[in-house]
Every structure is written in C-alpha cells, then in structure tokens.
Amino acid sequence: MNDDVRNIVLGVVAAGISAALGWLARTYLWKRRLRRKQAFFGLPENSECLLVVNRDAGSPDLAVHRHDVFALLELSALIKDCGAGAEVVTQDAARQGFGERTEFCVGGPGSNRRMAAHIQAMLPGVRINTDREPGPDRLAFQIGSEHHRMEPGVTEYVLLARLTAGRRRDARPVFLFCGQRAINNQAATRYLVRNHERLARKHGNGSFVLLLKVINSQAYGPDVVELVEDVTRTAQTPLPDPAPDAPIVTAT
C-alpha cells in the first residue's frame, strides 16, 4: 500500500469516527433534553395524563370553544413528543384527585368546575369574577390586592400555572390555563410550549404561577403574549377576610 492509498484510508476512517462521535453526541443531547422535558411535564415514557376541557360559556349546548380545541391540539402534540398518552375528559366528568397523573386543565372557573376547585384549593390568593352580567369587572382577576380588568380583543389576561400538591417527590403536576376568554387559554398553551425550557431552567420542577397579558387578540390572535409578573407567592397566600359589608367575588 503506497502513501496515497494509506492517506485516503486514514481519511475515510477519521471521517467515519468523527461522524459516529457527532451522532452519539447529538443523540445524547437529544435524550437529555427529552428527559428534562419529561420531568418538567411529569410525562415519562408510556405514562398517561389527563386533559380536562371546559365547555363554551357562550353556547347553550355542551360544546367546546374552537380556541379551546386548538389549545388541546397544541397540548396533544407536546404530550406525544414526550412519548406519553392522554385521556380527554370534560370538566364535570373529572373525579380523580391530583398528583397521580399529570393534568392539563383548560378554561376559567365560570365554565370549568375543575378549574374552580383547583383555584380554591391551591390558589387562595386568586379571585375571579364569574358574573356574566356586563360591567367593567366582568371576568376580572384579583390577585392579592391587584385587580386586572380586560378590554375584550385589546388587553386580556390569563393565568398559567404549574402546581404540585404536597411534598411527594413523585407527585405529578397540574397545569392550569385560566384565561378571561377562550383565545387566552390557547395563548397560554402556546406560551408554555414555546418557553418550557426557559421555565424549567428558572423554576425547576417546582410550582409557579404566571400572569400573562394577551395583546390585541382581535388582530393577532393568540400569538402576542407578554409576561406581566410571576405571582406565585401572592397567588398562594390567602386573601384577608373582607369587611362584613363588602361584596365577595368568588371563583365558583
């Protein structure tokens, strides 16, 4: 074997080794990202989760708003990426506790009893006006001492939360997408899908509650979303008892 042939053979071998090492490195990084994603969402391979859907508050029928359907589709793609499966149930058919399976709960407390129960149990610092009568405080959020009113189609708010119950290390999280309108629920799911890696780096696998603002949904749909504030501590701190003659706004 002359020098030219030997150099060609060595070059081919080196290229093959480099390609193999590159493939192994990419596979390792992909698997590590997948494990982190599965841990954040509580969705290990072949696990099952719960998708709790609300009903369309503006429909007399037991219908689901189209934006909530879009939200479920985005969550379904995320669940599939984790190698998990999902069971879809309506808000009045969910009878299990939390912590056994990851749960994604979509919709405000006025159209989703399950959401109302979660807010009452785990977010005592949050009140949502579910009165359907027109008025400036319709569907307004109260978080601690702060009030957040919506301007339909212009400025709307949604709570995005990842919550775990108790101190069990293996407890699965509950994700809440609680918007003032259905399009806000979709905006929150899209925000989570796009930013879950950053949220995992910041919050780990612990609880958080974020207040998001949806900007000009009548023109931009669910795409323009701003983080207003991390309200985790405020939302989990019980509100002081109101004065005896003060009106009470509840989330039920």
ABEGO torsion letter per residue (X at the ends): XBAAAAAAAAAAAAAAAAAAAAAAAAAAAAAAAAAAAAAAAGBBBGBBBBBBBBBBAABABBBBBAAAAAAAAAAAAAAAAAGBBBBBBBAAABABBBGABBBBBBEBAAABAAAAAAAAAABAABBBBABABBEAABGBBBBEABBBBBBBGABBBBBBBBBBBEABAABBBBBBBBBABAAAAAAAAAAAAAAAAAAAAAAEABBBBBBBBBBGAAAAEAABBBBABBAAAAAABBBBBBBAABBBBBAX
